[in-house]
Amino acid sequence: PELVPTVGDAKPQSTQDTIGPYNLHDFFLYWTLRYGMRPTKIAFLAQQAWSDQDSGLWPEGYPLDERVAYDLPTITGWLQVFGRRFFANQFKRSALPNGPKVVAGGSLSPRGDWRMPSDASAKLWLAELAQISGGQ
């Protein structure tokens, strides 16, 4: 989202308030790009990974107060936002100027691994996701 300057004592704009928590966003992006997972599978994996902040392994020294958990409605809500934005912004990736491919295995460059029509629709992707979230 476009950053807007603050006025007076207003709270600065937060990208995470618009697109969702970065850790979930990165999770969705990884499983979408790397493995082409369906939204229901991504939601399932996210629930397994993020449902309990006290289970699983965290990187050594990771602050306890920064360990987070997300319930399924939160996961599917942010996955909907991700899906809408990902499909709606494909035209920007297709119109990129010439440049090198720098990263292996995760590039969204139209010259690299990612192939997607500029006018792709998120309709089917979001319809499948709605099966989990009860049509919300």
C-alpha positions in Angstrom: 0.0 0.0 0.0 1.0 3.6 -0.6 2.5 5.2 2.4 0.7 8.3 3.6 2.4 10.9 5.8 1.0 11.3 9.3 -0.7 14.5 10.4 -0.1 15.7 13.9 -0.1 13.0 16.6 -1.8 10.4 14.3 -0.5 6.9 14.4 1.8 6.1 11.5 0.4 3.9 8.8 1.1 0.2 9.3 1.5 -2.0 6.2 0.7 -5.0 8.4 -2.7 -3.5 9.3 -3.4 -3.6 5.5 -1.9 -6.8 4.2 -1.6 -8.8 7.3 1.2 -10.0 9.5 4.5 -10.3 7.6 5.1 -13.8 9.0 1.7 -15.1 7.6 2.2 -13.2 4.3 5.7 -14.7 3.8 4.2 -18.2 4.7 1.5 -17.8 2.1 3.9 -16.5 -0.5 6.3 -19.3 0.0 3.8 -22.1 -0.3 2.1 -20.5 -3.3 5.2 -19.8 -5.3 7.4 -22.7 -4.3 4.9 -25.5 -4.4 1.8 -24.0 -6.1 -0.4 -25.1 -3.2 -4.1 -24.6 -3.2 -5.5 -22.1 -0.6 -7.2 -24.8 1.4 -3.8 -26.6 1.8 -2.0 -23.4 2.6 -4.7 -22.6 5.3 -4.3 -26.1 6.7 -0.5 -25.8 6.8 -0.7 -22.3 8.4 -3.0 -23.6 11.1 -0.6 -26.4 11.9 2.3 -24.1 12.0 0.8 -21.1 13.7 -2.1 -22.4 16.0 0.0 -22.7 19.2 2.8 -20.3 20.0 4.2 -22.7 22.6 4.6 -25.7 20.3 7.2 -26.4 17.7 10.7 -25.0 17.4 11.5 -21.3 17.4 14.9 -19.9 16.4 17.3 -19.8 19.3 17.1 -16.5 21.1 13.7 -15.6 19.5 12.0 -13.3 22.1 9.1 -15.0 23.9 6.9 -11.9 23.7 7.2 -11.9 19.9 6.0 -15.5 19.5 2.5 -15.4 18.0 -0.3 -17.7 17.3 -3.2 -17.4 14.8 -6.6 -19.1 14.7 -8.2 -20.4 11.5 -10.5 -17.4 11.0 -7.5 -15.0 11.2 -5.5 -17.2 8.9 -8.2 -17.5 6.2 -9.0 -13.8 6.5 -5.4 -12.8 5.8 -5.2 -15.5 3.1 -8.2 -13.9 1.3 -6.4 -10.5 1.4 -3.2 -12.2 0.1 -5.1 -13.9 -2.7 -6.9 -10.8 -3.9 -3.8 -8.7 -3.9 -1.6 -11.4 -5.4 -3.9 -11.9 -8.4 -4.9 -8.3 -8.8 -1.3 -7.1 -9.0 0.0 -9.7 -11.6 -0.2 -7.1 -14.3 2.5 -5.1 -12.5 4.9 -8.1 -12.6 4.1 -8.7 -16.3 5.0 -5.1 -17.1 8.4 -5.1 -15.4 11.3 -3.6 -17.4 14.1 -5.9 -18.5 16.5 -6.9 -15.8 18.4 -9.9 -14.4 16.9 -12.8 -12.5 18.7 -12.6 -9.1 17.0 -15.1 -6.9 16.6 -18.8 -7.6 13.4 -20.7 -6.8 11.2 -17.8 -5.7 11.3 -15.1 -8.3 8.0 -13.4 -9.4 9.8 -12.1 -12.6 8.0 -12.9 -15.8 11.5 -13.8 -17.2 12.0 -16.3 -14.5 10.1 -19.2 -13.0 6.7 -17.5 -12.6 4.2 -17.7 -15.4 0.8 -16.2 -14.9 -1.6 -14.2 -17.2 -1.8 -10.5 -16.4 -5.6 -10.7 -16.3 -5.8 -13.7 -14.0 -8.7 -13.7 -11.6 -8.7 -14.8 -8.0 -12.3 -15.9 -8.2 -11.7 -19.7 -8.1 -8.9 -19.4 -5.6 -11.1 -17.3 -3.2 -14.1 -19.6 -3.8 -12.1 -22.5 -2.6 -10.9 -20.6 0.4 -14.5 -19.6 1.2 -15.3 -23.3 1.8 -13.1 -23.2 4.9 -14.1 -19.8 6.2 -17.9 -20.4 5.7 -18.2 -18.0 2.8 -17.0 -14.9 4.6 
